[in-house]
Amino acid sequence: MAKLVMITGASTGLGEQLAYAFASRQMQLVLIGRNHQRLTQVARRAARLTAAPVAILASDLLNDQGKTVWHQCVARCGLPDILVNNAALPGFGAVNDLTSQQTQRIIQLNTLVPLTLSQLFIQAHYRDVRPSYLINLASAGAELALPYAGFHAASKAALLGFAQGTAFELQRTQINLMTVLPSLLATGHFQQQTQPYLKPQLAYLLSKTQLAPEKVAKKIVTRALQGQRLLRLPVFYQWLAPIIHLAPNLSRKVIAVAYRTR
Ligand SMILES: NC(=O)c1ccc[n+]([C@@H]2O[C@H](COP(=O)([O-])OP(=O)(O)OC[C@H]3O[C@@H](n4cnc5c(N)ncnc54)[C@H](OP(=O)(O)O)[C@@H]3O)[C@@H](O)[C@H]2O)c1
């Protein structure tokens, strides 16, 4: 029987590409997002790639941290074998400028929703003898906090902490938790969210480092199904991460060169 995959934030960006990548592996999908029209389009395209059913659940995850969506998914399609916590807000902006309403939404969608859904998933699969897969989209910013991204960094670092904190409990289960730490993705946020804070000449250079979401999605699916625990992207960042851990202050100073002071 085809594995059932639940993907949050599947109406666009990386989530959309993850839907196609899982569909290409003949999996059954439940796609979550608020935009019904976009979800329907993605579901139609995904249905051309898989013989298994593709369902959509148009819902705002902020309503109750995703609990209703989870129960609807289980009632309509069954217990997901794979959960991808992908939906998030960029969460960039100077602490002094963001309103408390904005920051609440960032922490709720980026942290509380994936942690709530992760707990529901783990509780449901805890005693399973068949493998299941939980994929949490964090960010390179969880390890290397960028300027003007305090709430982004805080919201994503929590997912890394969750993975480290649950590793001991999960090692005696068949649940495979993978946390993904990508750097910039070409999903349209760079120009709006990051560029305004960068020095113009470096903004151009950084814009060229954006990763193609379709390639990232394929890699995530492959590595998750292999049981990998942590995925840093691109490969270059896998080499950079140990240096960041060894010399965090120096790393922050080097990164800060690219940013304007306000
Ligand atoms: N973009 C980057 O450079 C980058 C870098 C590192 C990590 N990441 C992480 O990678 C993941 C995907 O990023 P992305 O750039 O592809 O994001 P994106 O293009 O902004 O897509 C976000 C998705 O989340 C959904 N969403 C937003 N608010 C929602 C809500 N209240 N309820 C339900 N769904 C909601 C959106 O759908 P609706 O509008 O239909 O609700 C959309 O499908 C995120 O976790 C992000 O933090 C991104």
The ligand as a Tripos MOL2 file, in Angstrom:
@<TRIPOS>MOLECULE
LIG
   48    52     1     0     0
SMALL
NO_CHARGES

@<TRIPOS>ATOM
      1 N1         12.8800   30.5200    1.6290 N.am      1 LIG1
      2 C1         14.0470   30.3820    2.2240 C.2       1 LIG1
      3 O1         15.0560   31.0250    1.8590 O.2       1 LIG1
      4 C2         14.1990   29.3940    3.3670 C.ar      1 LIG1
      5 C3         15.4520   29.2150    3.9590 C.ar      1 LIG1
      6 C4         15.5870   28.3090    5.0050 C.ar      1 LIG1
      7 C5         14.4940   27.5970    5.4510 C.ar      1 LIG1
      8 N2         13.2810   27.7890    4.8750 N.ar      1 LIG1
      9 C6         12.1310   27.0210    5.3770 C.3       1 LIG1
     10 O2         11.6390   26.1820    4.3480 O.3       1 LIG1
     11 C7         10.2120   26.0540    4.4590 C.3       1 LIG1
     12 C8          9.5480   26.4460    3.1490 C.3       1 LIG1
     13 O3          9.8950   27.7800    2.8350 O.3       1 LIG1
     14 P1          9.3000   28.4980    1.5440 P.3       1 LIG1
     15 O4         10.2080   29.6200    1.2170 O.co2     1 LIG1
     16 O5          8.9510   27.4810    0.5310 O.co2     1 LIG1
     17 O6          7.9280   29.1110    2.1440 O.3       1 LIG1
     18 P2          6.7490   29.8470    1.3420 P.3       1 LIG1
     19 O7          7.0160   29.8700   -0.1080 O.co2     1 LIG1
     20 O8          6.4830   31.1550    2.0420 O.co2     1 LIG1
     21 O9          5.5160   28.8990    1.6210 O.3       1 LIG1
     22 C9          4.9650   28.8530    2.9030 C.3       1 LIG1
     23 C10         3.8140   27.8710    2.8950 C.3       1 LIG1
     24 O10         3.2110   27.9000    4.2020 O.3       1 LIG1
     25 C11         1.8020   28.0570    4.0630 C.3       1 LIG1
     26 N3          1.2700   28.8100    5.1740 N.ar      1 LIG1
     27 C12         1.6280   30.0650    5.5760 C.ar      1 LIG1
     28 N4          0.8680   30.4390    6.6220 N.ar      1 LIG1
     29 C13         0.0240   29.3930    6.8860 C.ar      1 LIG1
     30 C14        -1.0000   29.1770    7.8470 C.ar      1 LIG1
     31 N5         -1.3150   30.1100    8.7590 N.pl3     1 LIG1
     32 N6         -1.6740   28.0070    7.8220 N.ar      1 LIG1
     33 C15        -1.3900   27.0680    6.8950 C.ar      1 LIG1
     34 N7         -0.4240   27.2060    5.9680 N.ar      1 LIG1
     35 C16         0.2620   28.3630    5.9730 C.ar      1 LIG1
     36 C17         1.6300   28.8080    2.7430 C.3       1 LIG1
     37 O11         0.3970   28.4820    2.1450 O.3       1 LIG1
     38 P3         -0.9360   29.3730    2.2060 P.3       1 LIG1
     39 O12        -0.5560   30.7860    1.8960 O.co2     1 LIG1
     40 O13        -1.8000   28.7050    1.1810 O.co2     1 LIG1
     41 O14        -1.4640   29.2090    3.5780 O.co2     1 LIG1
     42 C18         2.7440   28.2120    1.8890 C.3       1 LIG1
     43 O15         2.2830   27.0300    1.2690 O.3       1 LIG1
     44 C19         9.8200   26.9280    5.6540 C.3       1 LIG1
     45 O16         9.7440   26.1580    6.8190 O.3       1 LIG1
     46 C20        10.9640   27.9160    5.7470 C.3       1 LIG1
     47 O17        11.1180   28.4780    7.0340 O.3       1 LIG1
     48 C21        13.1050   28.6660    3.8390 C.ar      1 LIG1
@<TRIPOS>BOND
     1     1     2 1
     2     2     3 2
     3     2     4 1
     4     4     5 ar
     5     4    48 ar
     6     5     6 ar
     7     6     7 ar
     8     7     8 ar
     9     8     9 1
    10     8    48 ar
    11     9    10 1
    12     9    46 1
    13    10    11 1
    14    11    12 1
    15    11    44 1
    16    12    13 1
    17    13    14 1
    18    14    15 2
    19    14    16 1
    20    14    17 1
    21    17    18 1
    22    18    19 2
    23    18    20 1
    24    18    21 1
    25    21    22 1
    26    22    23 1
    27    23    24 1
    28    23    42 1
    29    24    25 1
    30    25    26 1
    31    25    36 1
    32    26    27 ar
    33    26    35 ar
    34    27    28 ar
    35    28    29 ar
    36    29    30 ar
    37    29    35 ar
    38    30    31 1
    39    30    32 ar
    40    32    33 ar
    41    33    34 ar
    42    34    35 ar
    43    36    37 1
    44    36    42 1
    45    37    38 1
    46    38    39 2
    47    38    40 1
    48    38    41 1
    49    42    43 1
    50    44    45 1
    51    44    46 1
    52    46    47 1
@<TRIPOS>SUBSTRUCTURE
     1 LIG1         1 GROUP 0 **** ****
